[in-house]
Amino acid sequence: MLPIFGPEMETKLSKNTERESVIRARSLTKKYKDFVAVDGIDFDVYRGESFGLLGPNGAGKSTTMKMITSVSQRTSGELTILGKEPNNQGPEIRAHLGVVPQKDMLDRELKVWENLVTYGRYFGLPRKWLKTKVEELLEFAQLTDKRNEKADDLSGGMQRRLAIARGLVNEPEILLLDEPTTGLDPQARHILWDRLFRLKEQGVTLVLTTHYMDEAEQLCDRIIVMDKGKIMAEGSPAELIRDYSSKEVVELRFGTDKNQVVAKQLEGKGDRLELLPDRILLYTDKGEALLTSILESGLHPVTSLVRRSSLEDVFLRLTGRTLVD
């Protein structure tokens, strides 16, 4: 596959990758009248990393992204992108960003290749240069054989890949993706993940919001967990699971009307117990041994499962609720 960045950009991306902060936020706050959407958060995004904002709908993820892209001005606090101030230097910042919004905003009546050329012209890119760039992006997005189809005729997964290709047309230093795989089937999600992995390998800084824990674990070097406008925790997926959960989780279902009663009988087993409406979660480093002891005690769940801890468990520990609440 052809690289999607020219030699100059590849050199730029390869330099100064050691802890160079390309996005810096301090006490970043956004209010809508009396509602605080983002509540004084601090974070850095470093060049070349894949950085995730994880949380449920309404956590403040998309609002944070809007401030980064200079679409929405912050209420207070500090924010710099590539060393520039978004309230005053928005156009300069946007020239170096690629943006893939949750709603892809494709020109659906235009052909696939026309979408890329038209978007490139918004940046003032010359047609001759775009001709080569479009071919590279079509190959990257696995859409070469769909180049002459209207965007509206593509599948959901293909439309998302086209939206990402469009976001790369200006060879951005940072690519921002808001809920990149929402609404896609599992196969389409994995294809999209593969494309994003390839971008990461080329040194592109990725910033993405998601409420899918598996997506964050797959794609992100580092994550901030957000809820109600605040940062609850920060670290790599492995660090967060190590610090806020156990190695394994035993999931037990005894029936909605019995879970609460049985949960009292299970108190003291494992490191921690969480009672959810449909199941009981027991946290432990030895899942199979714990499950065996429960079965030998005479308790017989309708279903049982031993799995490794995930970011879902981290979020449950931090907030007392699941990501899909």
C-alpha positions as CSV (number, residue, x, y, z in Angstrom):
1,M,0.0,0.0,0.0
2,L,1.3,3.5,-0.8
3,P,2.1,5.8,2.1
4,I,-0.7,8.4,2.4
5,F,1.8,11.2,3.4
6,G,4.5,12.7,1.2
7,P,8.2,12.8,2.2
8,E,8.0,16.2,3.8
9,M,5.1,15.3,6.1
10,E,6.7,11.9,7.0
11,T,9.8,13.7,8.0
12,K,7.8,16.2,10.1
13,L,5.9,13.4,11.8
14,S,9.0,11.4,12.6
15,K,10.8,14.3,14.3
16,N,10.4,15.2,18.0
17,T,8.0,12.4,18.8
18,E,9.4,12.2,22.4
19,R,6.7,13.7,24.6
20,E,6.0,16.8,22.4
21,S,2.6,18.0,23.5
22,V,0.5,18.9,20.5
23,I,-2.7,19.5,22.5
24,R,-2.5,21.0,26.0
25,A,-5.5,21.8,28.2
26,R,-5.5,23.3,31.7
27,S,-8.6,23.9,33.7
28,L,-10.6,23.7,30.4
29,T,-14.2,24.6,31.0
30,K,-17.3,24.9,28.8
31,K,-20.6,26.1,30.1
32,Y,-24.0,26.5,28.4
33,K,-25.7,29.0,30.7
34,D,-26.0,27.0,34.0
35,F,-25.0,23.7,32.5
36,V,-21.3,22.7,32.8
37,A,-20.5,20.4,29.9
38,V,-16.7,20.3,30.5
39,D,-15.6,21.0,34.1
40,G,-12.0,22.2,34.5
41,I,-10.1,19.3,32.9
42,D,-6.4,19.0,32.4
43,F,-4.7,16.8,29.8
44,D,-1.9,16.6,27.2
45,V,-1.9,14.8,23.8
46,Y,1.6,13.9,22.6
47,R,2.8,13.8,19.0
48,G,2.4,10.3,17.4
49,E,0.2,8.8,20.1
50,S,-3.4,7.5,19.8
51,F,-5.3,9.3,22.6
52,G,-8.9,8.4,23.6
53,L,-11.7,10.1,25.4
54,L,-13.8,7.4,26.9
55,G,-17.2,7.9,28.5
56,P,-21.0,7.6,28.0
57,N,-23.1,10.0,26.0
58,G,-23.2,13.4,27.7
59,A,-19.8,12.9,29.4
60,G,-18.3,16.0,27.6
61,K,-16.2,14.1,25.0
62,S,-17.7,15.7,21.9
63,T,-17.8,19.2,23.5
64,T,-14.1,18.8,24.2
65,M,-13.5,17.9,20.6
66,K,-15.4,20.9,19.4
67,M,-13.2,23.2,21.4
68,I,-10.1,21.5,20.0
69,T,-11.3,22.0,16.4
70,S,-12.2,25.7,17.2
71,V,-15.8,25.1,16.4
72,S,-16.8,26.0,20.0
73,Q,-15.0,28.5,22.2
74,R,-14.1,27.6,25.7
75,T,-15.7,29.4,28.6
76,S,-12.5,29.5,30.6
77,G,-9.1,27.7,31.1
78,E,-6.2,27.3,28.8
79,L,-6.1,25.4,25.5
80,T,-3.4,25.2,22.8
81,I,-3.2,23.1,19.7
82,L,0.2,22.8,18.0
83,G,1.3,25.7,20.1
84,K,-1.5,28.0,18.9
85,E,-4.5,29.5,20.6
86,P,-7.8,28.3,19.1
87,N,-9.9,31.3,20.0
88,N,-7.6,33.6,18.0
89,Q,-5.9,31.3,15.5
90,G,-8.7,28.9,14.6
91,P,-8.1,28.9,10.8
92,E,-4.3,28.3,11.2
93,I,-5.1,25.4,13.5
94,R,-7.7,23.8,11.3
95,A,-5.3,23.8,8.4
96,H,-3.3,21.2,10.3
97,L,-6.2,19.1,11.6
98,G,-8.2,16.3,10.0
99,V,-11.7,16.0,11.4
100,V,-14.0,13.1,11.1
101,P,-17.3,14.0,12.9
102,Q,-19.8,11.5,14.2
103,K,-22.1,12.6,11.4
104,D,-19.9,12.3,8.4
105,M,-21.3,15.3,6.4
106,L,-20.4,13.7,3.1
107,D,-21.6,15.2,-0.2
108,R,-23.9,12.3,-0.9
109,E,-24.8,13.2,-4.4
110,L,-21.2,13.5,-5.4
111,K,-19.1,10.5,-6.5
112,V,-16.5,9.1,-4.1
113,W,-13.5,10.7,-5.8
114,E,-15.4,14.0,-6.2
115,N,-15.9,14.1,-2.4
116,L,-12.1,14.0,-1.9
117,V,-11.3,16.6,-4.6
118,T,-14.0,19.0,-3.4
119,Y,-12.9,18.8,0.2
120,G,-9.2,19.3,-0.9
121,R,-10.2,22.4,-2.8
122,Y,-11.7,23.9,0.4
123,F,-8.1,23.9,1.7
124,G,-6.9,25.6,-1.5
125,L,-4.9,22.5,-2.6
126,P,-4.0,22.5,-6.3
127,R,-5.9,20.1,-8.6
128,K,-2.7,18.5,-10.0
129,W,-1.5,17.6,-6.5
130,L,-5.0,16.4,-5.5
131,K,-5.1,14.0,-8.5
132,T,-2.3,11.9,-7.1
133,K,-3.5,12.4,-3.5
134,V,-7.0,11.1,-4.3
135,E,-5.6,7.9,-5.7
136,E,-3.5,7.3,-2.6
137,L,-6.5,7.9,-0.3
138,L,-8.8,5.7,-2.3
139,E,-6.3,2.9,-2.0
140,F,-5.9,3.5,1.7
141,A,-9.6,3.5,2.3
142,Q,-10.1,0.4,0.1
143,L,-12.4,2.3,-2.1
144,T,-10.6,2.3,-5.5
145,D,-13.2,0.1,-7.1
146,K,-16.0,2.4,-5.7
147,R,-14.5,5.7,-7.0
148,N,-17.3,6.4,-9.4
149,E,-20.2,5.5,-7.2
150,K,-22.2,8.1,-5.3
151,A,-21.4,8.4,-1.7
152,D,-25.0,7.8,-0.9
153,D,-24.8,4.3,-2.5
154,L,-22.0,3.1,-0.2
155,S,-22.5,0.9,2.8
156,G,-22.2,2.5,6.3
157,G,-18.6,1.2,6.7
158,M,-17.5,2.5,3.4
159,Q,-19.0,5.9,4.1
160,R,-17.0,6.0,7.3
161,R,-13.8,5.1,5.5
162,L,-14.5,7.8,2.9
163,A,-15.0,10.3,5.7
164,I,-11.6,9.3,7.2
165,A,-10.0,9.6,3.8
166,R,-11.5,13.0,3.4
167,G,-10.2,14.0,6.7
168,L,-6.7,13.1,5.6
169,V,-6.7,15.0,2.3
170,N,-4.7,17.9,3.7
171,E,-2.1,15.6,5.3
172,P,-3.0,16.7,8.9
173,E,-0.7,16.5,11.8
174,I,-3.6,15.5,14.1
175,L,-6.6,13.4,13.1
176,L,-9.7,13.8,15.3
177,L,-12.4,11.2,15.2
178,D,-15.7,11.5,17.1
179,E,-17.3,8.1,17.7
180,P,-15.7,6.6,14.6
181,T,-17.5,3.3,14.5
182,T,-20.9,4.1,16.0
183,G,-23.6,2.3,14.0
184,L,-21.3,-0.1,12.2
185,D,-21.5,-3.9,12.2
186,P,-18.6,-5.8,13.8
187,Q,-16.9,-6.6,10.4
188,A,-17.0,-2.9,9.3
189,R,-15.6,-1.9,12.7
190,H,-12.6,-4.2,12.4
191,I,-11.8,-3.0,8.9
192,L,-11.9,0.6,10.1
193,W,-9.7,-0.3,13.1
194,D,-7.2,-1.7,10.6
195,R,-7.1,1.6,8.7
196,L,-6.6,3.6,11.9
197,F,-3.7,1.2,12.9
198,R,-2.0,1.9,9.6
199,L,-2.3,5.7,10.3
200,K,-0.8,5.2,13.7
201,E,2.1,3.3,12.2
202,Q,2.8,6.2,10.0
203,G,3.1,8.5,13.0
204,V,-0.2,10.4,12.7
205,T,-1.5,11.7,16.1
206,L,-5.0,10.3,16.6
207,V,-7.5,11.7,19.0
208,L,-10.8,9.8,19.3
209,T,-13.9,9.8,21.4
210,T,-15.8,6.5,22.0
211,H,-18.1,4.8,24.3
212,Y,-17.0,1.4,23.1
213,M,-14.5,0.0,25.6
214,D,-13.1,-2.6,23.2
215,E,-12.4,0.2,20.7
216,A,-10.5,2.2,23.3
217,E,-8.5,-0.8,24.3
218,Q,-7.7,-1.7,20.7
219,L,-6.7,1.7,19.4
220,C,-5.5,3.9,22.3
221,D,-2.1,4.3,23.8
222,R,-3.6,6.5,26.5
223,I,-7.1,7.3,27.7
224,I,-8.9,9.8,29.8
225,V,-12.1,8.4,31.3
226,M,-14.8,11.2,31.4
227,D,-18.1,11.4,33.2
228,K,-20.3,14.5,33.8
229,G,-17.7,16.8,32.3
230,K,-14.9,15.6,34.6
231,I,-11.8,13.4,34.1
232,M,-12.2,10.4,36.4
233,A,-8.9,8.7,35.5
234,E,-6.1,8.8,33.0
235,G,-3.6,6.2,31.7
236,S,-3.0,3.4,29.3
237,P,-5.8,0.7,29.1
238,A,-3.5,-1.8,30.9
239,E,-2.7,0.8,33.6
240,L,-6.3,1.7,34.2
241,I,-7.4,-2.0,34.4
242,R,-4.5,-2.7,36.8
243,D,-5.2,0.3,39.0
244,Y,-9.0,0.1,39.2
245,S,-9.9,-3.5,38.6
246,S,-8.7,-7.1,39.0
247,K,-7.3,-9.5,36.5
248,E,-10.5,-11.4,36.0
249,V,-14.3,-11.0,36.5
250,V,-16.8,-13.8,37.2
251,E,-20.2,-12.9,35.8
252,L,-23.2,-14.7,37.3
253,R,-26.9,-14.6,36.4
254,F,-29.4,-16.1,38.7
255,G,-32.5,-14.4,37.3
256,T,-33.6,-10.8,37.8
257,D,-35.7,-11.6,40.9
258,K,-33.0,-13.7,42.6
259,N,-29.7,-11.7,41.9
260,Q,-30.1,-9.4,44.9
261,V,-30.8,-12.2,47.3
262,V,-27.9,-14.3,46.1
263,A,-25.5,-11.3,46.1
264,K,-25.8,-11.2,49.9
265,Q,-24.7,-14.8,50.1
266,L,-21.7,-14.0,47.9
267,E,-20.5,-11.1,50.0
268,G,-16.8,-11.6,50.9
269,K,-16.1,-13.8,47.9
270,G,-13.5,-12.3,45.6
271,D,-12.0,-8.8,45.9
272,R,-15.2,-6.9,45.1
273,L,-18.8,-7.5,44.2
274,E,-21.0,-5.4,41.9
275,L,-24.7,-6.0,41.6
276,L,-26.2,-4.9,38.3
277,P,-29.9,-5.3,37.3
278,D,-29.2,-8.3,35.2
279,R,-26.1,-9.9,36.7
280,I,-23.6,-10.1,39.6
281,L,-19.9,-9.3,39.0
282,L,-17.2,-10.7,41.2
283,Y,-13.7,-9.3,40.8
284,T,-10.7,-11.6,41.5
285,D,-7.3,-12.6,40.2
286,K,-8.4,-16.3,40.0
287,G,-11.7,-16.5,38.2
288,E,-12.0,-20.2,37.6
289,A,-11.1,-21.1,41.1
290,L,-13.7,-18.6,42.5
291,L,-16.4,-20.0,40.1
292,T,-15.6,-23.5,41.2
293,S,-16.0,-22.6,44.8
294,I,-19.3,-20.9,44.2
295,L,-20.7,-24.0,42.4
296,E,-19.4,-26.3,45.1
297,S,-21.2,-24.2,47.7
298,G,-24.5,-25.2,46.2
299,L,-25.3,-22.1,44.2
300,H,-26.3,-22.7,40.6
301,P,-26.4,-19.7,38.3
302,V,-28.5,-19.8,35.1
303,T,-25.4,-18.6,33.3
304,S,-21.8,-18.1,34.4
305,L,-18.7,-16.6,32.6
306,V,-15.1,-15.9,33.6
307,R,-13.5,-13.1,31.5
308,R,-10.6,-10.7,31.8
309,S,-11.3,-7.2,33.2
310,S,-12.0,-4.5,30.7
311,L,-12.4,-0.7,30.7
312,E,-16.1,-1.3,31.3
313,D,-15.1,-2.5,34.7
314,V,-12.9,0.5,35.3
315,F,-15.7,2.8,34.4
316,L,-18.1,0.9,36.7
317,R,-15.6,1.2,39.6
318,L,-15.1,4.9,39.0
319,T,-18.7,6.0,38.5
320,G,-20.9,3.2,39.9
321,R,-22.6,2.7,36.5
322,T,-21.9,1.2,33.1
323,L,-20.9,2.9,29.9
324,V,-24.3,2.2,28.3
325,D,-26.4,3.5,31.2
